[in-house]
C-alpha cells in the first residue's frame, strides 16, 4: 500500500475536528516508539531546547559510563548504539545548534574512553566522521555562533589533530 502525499494528508487533517486529531495523534504515538518520542519532544521539550540538550547529555553520560571497556569490540558496539539514539533525538529537534552541541558532547565523551579509541580504526573513523558532520552543521549557523563553536571544536580536536588530516 502506497502512502498518500503529504499535501493530501494535510488537506485531510484540515477537514478533521479537534477530537479526531487528538485521537489520530494518540494512535500514532501508540503505534511506534519514534512517533511517541517525537510527539513528546513537540509537546514538552521544544519550548526549552536547553533543558532538552542537558537531559540528552546526561543520558549520554550515563550510557558512556556504562560502556564495557574490556575490549574494543564492546566499545564499538556501545558507541554505535549511543550514536544511533543520539541521531534520532537530533532528528526530532531539527536544529543545527542542538546537533552541534550534542555531537560535540558525544565526541568529547569518546575521547575519555579508556582504552583510547585512537587505538582502533573503526572507533577513530566514527570520531572523525562526527567531527566532519559537526563542521558541516557549524557552516549553517549564524556567524557569531560559527566562531564560538569553531573555537570549541578546535579545542576538542587539537590533541588528536596530529593523528588525522583535518579538512
C-alpha positions as CSV (number, residue, x, y, z in Angstrom):
1,X,0.0,0.0,0.0
2,X,1.4,3.3,-1.1
3,X,1.0,6.2,1.4
4,X,-0.7,9.4,0.3
5,X,1.4,12.5,-0.5
6,X,2.0,15.0,2.4
7,X,-0.2,17.6,0.7
8,X,-3.1,15.2,0.6
9,X,-2.6,14.3,4.2
10,X,-2.5,18.0,5.2
11,X,-5.8,18.6,3.4
12,X,-7.4,15.7,5.1
13,X,-6.2,16.8,8.5
14,X,-7.7,20.2,8.0
15,X,-11.1,18.6,7.5
16,X,-10.9,16.7,10.8
17,X,-12.3,18.1,14.0
18,X,-10.2,18.6,17.2
19,X,-11.1,15.3,18.9
20,X,-10.4,13.3,15.8
21,X,-6.9,15.0,15.5
22,X,-6.2,14.2,19.2
23,X,-7.2,10.5,18.6
24,X,-5.0,10.3,15.5
25,X,-2.0,11.7,17.4
26,X,-2.5,9.2,20.2
27,X,-2.8,6.3,17.7
28,X,0.4,7.4,16.1
29,X,2.1,7.5,19.5
30,X,0.9,4.1,20.4
31,X,2.0,2.6,17.0
32,X,5.7,3.2,17.2
33,X,8.2,4.4,19.7
34,X,9.7,7.0,17.4
35,X,6.3,8.6,17.0
36,X,5.8,8.7,20.7
37,X,9.2,10.3,21.3
38,X,8.7,12.8,18.5
39,X,5.3,13.8,19.9
40,X,6.8,14.1,23.4
41,X,9.5,16.4,22.0
42,X,7.0,18.5,20.2
43,X,4.7,18.9,23.2
44,X,7.1,19.1,26.1
45,X,10.7,19.8,25.0
46,X,10.6,22.1,22.0
47,X,9.9,25.1,24.1
48,X,13.0,24.7,26.2
49,X,15.8,23.4,23.9
50,X,18.5,24.0,26.6
51,X,16.8,21.6,29.0
52,X,16.3,19.1,26.2
53,X,20.1,19.3,25.3
54,X,21.0,19.0,29.0
55,X,18.8,15.9,29.5
56,X,20.2,14.2,26.4
57,X,23.8,15.0,27.5
58,X,23.0,13.5,31.0
59,X,21.6,10.4,29.3
60,X,24.6,10.2,27.0
61,X,27.0,10.5,30.0
62,X,25.2,7.6,31.7
63,X,25.4,5.5,28.6
64,X,29.1,6.2,28.2
65,X,29.7,5.5,31.9
66,X,28.1,2.1,31.5
67,X,30.3,1.0,28.5
68,X,32.0,-2.3,28.9
69,X,35.6,-1.3,28.1
70,X,37.1,-4.8,28.3
71,X,37.6,-4.8,24.5
72,X,37.3,-2.5,21.5
73,X,34.5,-4.8,20.2
74,X,32.2,-3.9,23.1
75,X,33.2,-0.3,23.0
76,X,32.3,-0.1,19.3
77,X,29.0,-1.8,19.9
78,X,28.1,0.6,22.6
79,X,29.3,3.7,20.8
80,X,27.3,2.8,17.8
81,X,24.2,2.3,19.9
82,X,24.7,5.7,21.6
83,X,25.2,7.4,18.3
84,X,22.1,5.8,16.8
85,X,20.0,7.0,19.6
86,X,21.6,10.5,19.5
87,X,20.9,10.8,15.8
88,X,17.2,10.0,16.4
89,X,16.9,12.7,19.1
90,X,18.8,15.2,16.9
91,X,16.3,14.5,14.1
92,X,13.4,15.4,16.4
93,X,14.9,18.8,17.1
94,X,16.0,19.5,13.6
95,X,18.1,22.5,14.8
96,X,21.7,22.8,13.9
97,X,22.7,24.3,17.2
98,X,21.3,21.3,19.0
99,X,23.0,18.9,16.7
100,X,26.4,20.7,17.2
101,X,26.0,20.8,21.0
102,X,25.1,17.1,21.2
103,X,27.6,15.8,18.7
104,X,30.4,17.8,20.3
105,X,29.5,16.3,23.7
106,X,29.4,12.8,22.1
107,X,32.9,13.4,20.6
108,X,34.2,14.7,23.9
109,X,32.9,11.7,25.7
110,X,34.5,9.4,23.1
111,X,37.9,10.9,23.9
112,X,37.5,10.0,27.5
113,X,37.0,6.3,26.8
114,X,39.8,4.0,28.2
115,X,41.5,2.2,26.4
116,X,41.7,5.1,24.0
117,X,39.5,5.0,20.8
118,X,42.5,6.1,18.7
119,X,44.0,2.5,19.1
120,X,41.1,1.2,17.0
121,X,40.5,2.2,13.4
122,X,36.7,1.9,13.4
123,X,36.3,4.0,16.6
124,X,38.7,6.6,15.2
125,X,36.7,6.8,12.0
126,X,33.4,7.2,13.9
127,X,35.0,10.1,15.9
128,X,36.4,11.9,12.8
129,X,33.1,11.3,10.8
130,X,31.2,13.1,13.6
131,X,33.8,15.9,13.7
132,X,33.2,16.3,9.9
133,X,29.5,16.4,10.5
134,X,29.9,19.0,13.2
135,X,31.9,21.1,10.8
136,X,29.1,20.9,8.2
137,X,26.5,21.9,10.8
138,X,28.6,24.8,12.0
139,X,28.8,26.2,8.5
140,X,25.0,26.6,8.5
141,X,24.9,28.6,11.7
142,X,25.0,32.4,12.2
143,X,28.5,33.9,12.1
144,X,28.8,34.6,15.8
145,X,27.8,31.0,16.7
146,X,30.1,29.7,13.9
147,X,33.0,31.5,15.6
148,X,32.2,30.2,19.1
149,X,31.6,26.6,18.0
150,X,34.6,26.6,15.8
151,X,36.8,27.6,18.7
152,X,35.2,24.9,20.9
153,X,35.7,22.3,18.2
154,X,39.3,23.2,17.6
155,X,40.0,22.9,21.4
156,X,38.3,19.4,21.3
157,X,40.3,18.0,18.4
158,X,43.7,19.8,18.9
159,X,45.2,17.0,21.0
160,X,44.3,14.5,18.3
161,X,44.9,16.5,15.1
162,X,48.4,15.1,14.5
163,X,46.8,11.6,14.1
164,X,44.4,12.7,11.4
165,X,44.2,15.1,8.4
166,X,41.7,17.8,9.2
167,X,39.8,19.4,6.4
